[in-house]
Structures are given as structure tokens and as C-alpha cells.
Amino acid sequence: DLARDSADRDSEDSSRNFAVLERLAGEFFASYDPDLYLVDDASDMLGRIAKLGRQFDAAEVCTARRLEKAHVHIAEGFKDAGNWLSAITGESVGQAAGKLQSARSIEAHPHVSEAFKSGKISETQAKEIASAADRCPDQARDLVDEAPWLDFGQLKKRCNEVRAASESQDDEIARHERIRKSRFCRTWTDSDGAGRLEAKMTPDALAVIL
């Protein structure tokens, strides 16, 4: 009972703090005009806004994952969590499902999860590092430390190197099977009326399509 009471108080405090944050952010952005800043000041502001955006993205992804685990989407009448989250965020179903997939990958690696929640790395970076950490957990911290100094292409190359260094022939077969089991294909129509497709599959299957 004491633990539950403490958790309730923490939740109430967090809710009040967030209400203050919402108010202050609303006031700031209502009057924010980047054209009023000198170039150096605008550059500094961009970096600060980007970090704050990463923190908000992480909070959104982690909260959505917490609700997915509670099967809230089923209680609200959605056939899957991707459709449910899409209805909340206004993003495509593919984008929403991708966020939940990222959350599942990231939460398995504490160093990656901590850096993601703090805004040190983006969702895309965290997902790439988590994929490499699935193969080499001891490399997670190093990859997190390197990520802010690499562009995404360089980070992806580093993660590929980590994965490749850990793979034997048996590992390669197992990796292929994991990819095969996690394959998916999502289609939707975007705001321009264009047909869109997002898919994951084994390289040999992709070669057939190409």
C-alpha cells in the first residue's frame, strides 16, 4: 500500500510538472520566430530544439509501448497497436507501427534506452544500435558514445561491422531465419493519393522483387 501511494504521488507530481511544461512550451512557441535570431544564435537554438524533440519523441515511443503491453488498443477496438497509435499521432499506420517496433528493440538494451530517453540519440539511431547490440551486447555502450559524432550513414556502417564481426556460418543461418520470421509488408495511401509500401524481408526475397 505504501509503495502504491508513493507511485500515485510521483504520478501526480509528474502530471503537474508536465502541465507546467505544456504551458511554458505553448507560450514560447506562440511567439517564437527564427527569423529574429542571428545565424549563430539560430544554430544554437536548432540544436537545443532538436535535443528537446528527441526527448519528446522518446517519451512518446516509450509511453506508447507501455500502453501496447497493456493491450489498450484492443480495449479501444483497434485490430492492432499500429492502427491505434496512428489514430492518436496522425501519422501513417506504417510510421506508427515502426515506432512500436523501435520501442521493442530499444527496451532490451539499458544503455541504448537510457541514451534514447535522455535525447542523446534519436529513435533511428537507437533502433540501429539496438539491432547491433542484439548480436554484440557488449558493444552497445561504445556505439551509443560514438553515435553523436557520426552521421547516420557512418553509424549504420559501424553497426554493420559489429554485426558482421560476431557472425559465424551458424549465426548467419540463424540471422536469416530471424529476418524471415519477422518479415512484414505494410501498404497505405498517402495524403497525395500515392500508394506507399514499407517492407522487411530476407535479402534473397528482396532480390526476387527487384
LUMNUPA-587378 format. One record per atom (N, C-alpha, C): x, y, z. Coordinates in steps of 0.02 Angstrom, whole numbers, plus 50000, padded with zeros to 5 digits. Atoms other than C-alpha are relative to their C-alpha. Example, Ala and Ser with C-alpha at 12.3 -4.5 7.8 and 13.67 -1.06 7.14 Angstrom:
BEGIN
500454994150000/506154977550390/500455006050000/499584994149997/506844994750357/499615005550037/
***
This chain:
BEGIN
500414994050000/500005000050000/500435006350000/499554994349998/501435011850042/500325001349932/499694999450066/502275008249875/499515002849950/500514997650046/500645011249783/499865007450011/500114993049983/500355027649875/500575004449974/499424996350025/502125033249832/499985000749925/500044999850072/501875028749650/499465005049977/500544995450017/500235038449646/500235007250008/499764993249989/501085053849719/500505002049946/499524998650053/502505052649593/499655001449934/500384999050061/501245051149453/499655006849999/500334993549996/500285066449513/500505005749992/499494994950006/501895076549530/500225000749927/499795000050070/502425071549353/499475003349957/500544997150039/500725076249285/499975007650009/499994992849988/500805093449367/500595003349965/499404997350033/502575096249304/499915000449925/500115000050073/502055091549128/499515005449980/500484994750014/500585103449136/500365006849997/499604993850001/501825117449176/500425000349936/499605000350062/502945111749033/499575001649939/500454998650057/501465111948913/499855007449995/500164992950000/501025129548965/500595004249976/499414996150018/502795136248951/500194998949927/499845001450070/503105127548785/499515003549953/500504996650041/501475134348716/500135007449995/499854992950000/501945151948768/500625001549958/499384998950038/503695150248694/499874999649925/500085001050072/503175143448525/499485004649969/500494995250027/501725155548509/500355006349975/499654993850019/502995169648495/500674998549966/499345001750027/504495160148426/500035001449925/499894998450070/505135166948260/500754999449985/499295000950012/506815160148200/500325005549958/499734994550041/506995174848080/500255005850043/499784994749956/507285186048231/500694998750030/499365002049971/508885176748279/500585001249951/499395000050039/510645179848218/500174992849982/499865006850025/511345164848122/500294995650055/499695004149947/512445158848266/499504998250054/500505001349949/511025160448390/499474995149975/500495004550029/509815151648272/500294992949996/499675006650003/511085137448251/499994996750069/500025002649931/511195135548440/499294997850018/500705001649985/509295135848453/499784993649965/500185006050037/509125122548319/500244993750037/499755005749963/510245110748418/499614998650063/500385000849938/509275113848578/499304997349985/500665002450019/507595111248492/500034992749978/499935006950023/508235095348409/500064995250059/499925004449941/508775088048577/499344999350037/500655000349966/507115092648657/499514995749960/500445004250042/506215084848509/500144992750008/499825007149989/507185068648534/499734997550067/500265002049934/506675068448717/499244998949997/500725000950008/504845070948671/499844993849959/500105006050041/504975057548537/500084993750042/499875005849957/505705045448664/499434998950049/500565000649953/504335049248790/499384997349966/500585002350038/503015046548657/500064992549985/499895007050019/503765030048598/499944995450061/500015004349940/504015023148774/499304999650031/500685000149973/502275028248830/499544995749956/500405004250045/501505020248676/500154992650011/499815007049987/502475004348711/499704997550065/500295002049936/501885004048892/499254998449991/500715001150011/500075005348831/499884994049954/500065006050042/500354992248696/500054993750042/499925005949957/500944979948829/499384999050043/500625000549962/499334983748924/499404998449956/500535001850049/498334979548765/499445005249997/500504994650003/497464996448768/499685000449932/500284999650068/497244995748579/499414995149991/500545004950004/496164980148598/499385002650036/500564997449960/495094988048734/499645005749964/500294994350036/494825003148619/499744998049931/500315002550061/494274992248473/500435000149938/499565000050057/495804992848361/500274993049987/499775006850016/496394977248269/500734999050017/499305000649980/498214980948306/500245006750028/499754994149966/499294993348401/500215005549951/499804995150049/499925001748242/499435004549980/500604996050017/498175007348191/499805004550058/500184996149940/497825013048369/500455006150008/499544994449991/499395023748381/499945005049944/500094995650057/499125030748207/499425004850011/500584995749987/497425037248262/500155005450051/499814995049949/498245046448408/500495005149972/499464995650022/499775053648321/499865003449933/500134997250066/499045057048149/500504997949948/499515002650048/500485047748067/499694994249962/500235005950036/500295033647942/500054993950046/499985006249961/499995016248011/500714997049998/499325002650006/501705011147945/500485003650046/499564996249956/502575025148039/499874998450073/500185001549931/501625021548199/500234993050020/499785006849986/501975002948189/500764999750006/499284999749997/503805007048158/500255002650067/499824997449934/503885017048319/499954994650053/500095005449951/503205002448419/500534994649991/499475004850013/504434990848335/500675002550028/499394997149972/505845002648383/500014999350075/500045000449927/505245002948563/500154993050025/499885006949979/505264984048573/500744998349996/499295001450009/507044983448508/500425003750052/499594995749956/507714997748615/499954997950073/500095001449929/506984992248782/500404994050024/499605005849981/508034976448780/500725001750018/499304998049989/509644986448797/500025006450043/500034994349953/509794997848951/500415006149978/499584994250020/511235008648885/499685003849942/500334996850058/510305011848722/499375003650023/500624997049975/508665015148812/500125006450038/499844994149961/509465027448932/500205005849955/499784994750046/510315037148791/499415002649959/500594998150039/508685037348692/499555004550041/500464996149958/507635043848837/500305006950018/499684993649982/508915057548877/500065004749941/499934995850059/508905064048698/500694999949970/499325000350026/510715059348667/500004997249929/500065003050067/510215048748516/499274999949979/500685000050027/508695048548403/499714992949999/500335006550007/507445034548380/500344995849946/499685003650055/508255029748214/500694997450021/499345002149976/509995029248292/499934994450052/500095005049947/509365019548443/499804993249971/500235006250031/508495006648334/500584996449966/499435002950035/510075003948230/500504997050050/499545002449950/511175002248384/499724993850036/500315005749967/509934990448468/500054993749957/499935005850046/509984979248314/500704997050004/499325002549993/511874978048328/500124997050069/499925002549932/511774975648516/499664993250010/500305006749997/510634960648488/500524994749986/499475004750018/512164952248413/500595000650047/499434998849956/513504960248525/499805004850055/500234995649947/512764967048687/500565004350031/499454996349969/514484972348750/500225006049959/499824994350043/514634984648604/499505005850006/500534995049997/513064994348649/500255006850025/499774993749970/513925007248760/500455003849952/499544996750047/515305010848632/499625003149942/500384997450057/514055012948491/499605006250020/500374994249975/513005024748596/500465006150006/499524994649992/514545035148636/500235002949933/499774997850066/515055035948453/499455003549960/500564997750042/513325039948383/499965007649990/500064992750011/513315058948415/500535003049954/499454997450040/514935060848318/500004997249929/500045003150066/514415050748165/499365002149966/500634999250035/513165054448029/499674993049996/500365006349996/511845040948008/500314994649956/499685004850044/512725032647862/500614996850033/499415002549965/514315031047964/499814995550058/500245004149945/513365024348114/499754993249975/500275006250028/512475011548007/500584995349979/499425004050020/514155005847937/500334996850061/499695002749939/514875003948113/499584994350029/500435005249974/513364993848168/500044993749957/499925005850045/513524982748015/500664996450014/499365003049985/515354979848058/499964995950065/500085003649937/514884974848235/499624993549990/500395006050014/513574962748172/500414994849962/499615004550042/514744955348041/500544996550040/499465002849961/516144952648167/499774994550046/500265004949952/515014942148276/499714993749967/500385005250034/514324930548143/500444994349975/499725006050030/514874912848108/499504997649948/500485002650049/514044902247973/499344998150033/500615001849964/512814895548101/499625006350020/500324993749982/512484913348158/499635003049940/500304997350061/512134918547979/499354996549983/500625003850012/510854904647958/499465002150049/500484998049949/510024909448122/499755007149986/500204993150015/510024927848072/499505000249942/500465000450058/509214923747905/499314997650023/500645002649977/507864913947996/499635005250042/500324994849961/507544928148118/499685005349955/500284995150047/507314940247974/499384997249966/500575003150035/506174928047885/499385000050045/500575000449954/505084926048039/499725006950017/500244993349983/504974944848066/499815004049938/500164996450062/504574949147885/499315003150004/500654996850003/503144960947851/499955004249937/500134995550055/502354971347715/499405004250017/500554995449984/501294986747750/499885004549940/500174995650055/500384996747619/499485005150024/500494994949984/499415013047630/500005005249944/500054994650047/498875028047529/500155006550036/499804994049965/499715044447574/499555005949982/500434994250008/498995062047575/499945002449928/500034998250071/499395064447390/499624994949958/500355005250036/498425048847345/500464994849970/499525004850028/500015039247305/500014993650042/499945006349964/500165020947351/500704999550030/499375000649965/501535017947480/500094992950026/499855006749976/502395002147538/500625000250044/499425001149956/503554997647682/500044992650014/499945007349993/504254980147695/500674998150031/499385003049974/505554969547783/500004992849979/499955006950024/506174953147711/500724997949995/499325002450009/507704942447682/500295002849935/499694997250060/508964948847553/499834996149937/500155003950060/508584934447434/499295001349976/500684998450019/506724938447438/499985006949967/499974993450030/507114956747402/500294999749930/499695000750066/508214951447257/499494997749948/500535002350044/506724942347180/499555005849979/500444994350015/505634957947193/500355005049954/499644995350042/506984969147120/500094997549930/
***
